[in-house]
Amino acid sequence: MNEVFLKKGKEKAVLQRHPWVFSGAIETVKGKPENGEIVKTLNSKGDFLAYGFYNNQSRVAVRLLEWDDAVFIDEKWWRTRIQTAVNNRKTVLNEQTNTCRLIFSEADFLPGLIVDKYAGHLSVQVLNLGIEKVKEVWIDELQKLLQPESIFDRSDTASRSHEGLEASFGLLYGSNPPDFVEVKENGIRYEVSISEGQKSGFYCDQRDNRRLVALHAAGKKVLDCFAYTGGFSLNCLQQGAKLVTSVDSSALAIETLQKNIRLNNFDAKRSIAIQSDVNKQLRKFRDEEEKFDLIILDPPKYAPSRSALDRASRAYKDLNRLAMLLLNKGGLLATYSCSGAMDMPTFKQILAWAALDAGKEVQFIGQLVQPEDHPIRSSFPEGEYLKGLLCRVN
């Protein structure tokens, strides 16, 4: 097996079982490994550290898989890892919920593989060359475990270029899914477009937060920003919100949201859907002196990397400042960041700055996190990407 030797003193993260080895930590490579091939990672003295995928085109040059020198990474190894991840989701799936994340990349010890379940269909993202090379094995194991109607590839992400991979999109197994697949989450029905929807089709990482935030919605006037297909909006309607205004820039998202309201037989008179840029719409509401009792902010990833954190912090601050100005006294703000580079203390500080600029007093009354099907591996804190705060604004 080809071997990768680390520079002296660069083995600490590997010993702590962090799954990434950056190219700058490598001293030499013995042999000529192909990109995507499994290599043995050694310290500067030649002592074994771990096995992992090698790729000299990626900043993460080795993605670690196994720390036991005696374990051989063969087909059985891959199948066992897939089985474990799927079995760990059994408590999530029930009569009320038939959609969740089945495999969450490094967090499930399967770096580069994401699998989401939408009723009888699976949507996958393949993010590195090593996982691409064992595609036949994990597709076959998913078939055996779940007997899906389809497995659809949504690897149409720019991040694949960092691995020397082109975007990939299309059917991997079964029959093409319908234009819209009906799923259930917390007893609420949704139409999900696997092929045209954002990411893999839906955002199941907010499942628990939608339910928790909606518990505060009864009798309230609610504003759901970046509403997408209505996850928070529908939960608030179910819990008896007086009126829910949903804002999203995507015409398809707004159209699907309105379908979902009809699908659940909610009163359409209690819902307003607006296709607009959220920041522009918040300023319009401010100029019109519109007020709300509960505002939800679930924006896209503003900080894809630490280098973008300063710019993203300014964007988060301005967004939250505008929302605070639209709340009635004592109103609630549920606000999120899905940027892995943003930690919770920094996010709280941004909210404090926004409150000062808005002339408001803010109490943090709840912290909101990603659900159990998006686990956070103790040796991989980067997997904790979703941070949320429930705030009372006075």
Secondary structure by P-SEA (a helix, b strand, c coil): cbbbbbccccccccccccccccccccccccccccccbbbbbbcccccccccbbbbcccccccccccccccccccaaaaaaaaaaaaaaacccccccccccccccccccccccbbbbbcccbbbbbbccaaaaaaaaaaaaaaaaaccccbbbbccccccccccccccccccccccccccbbbbbcccbbbbbbccccccccccccaaaaaaaaaccccccbbbbccccccaaaaaaaaacccbbbbbbccaaaaaaaaaaaaaaccccccbbbbbccaaaaaaaaaaacccccbbbbbcccccccccaaaaaaaaaaaaaaaaaaaccccbbbbcccccccccaaaaaaaaaaaaaaacbbbbbcbbbbbcccccccccccccccbbbbbcccc
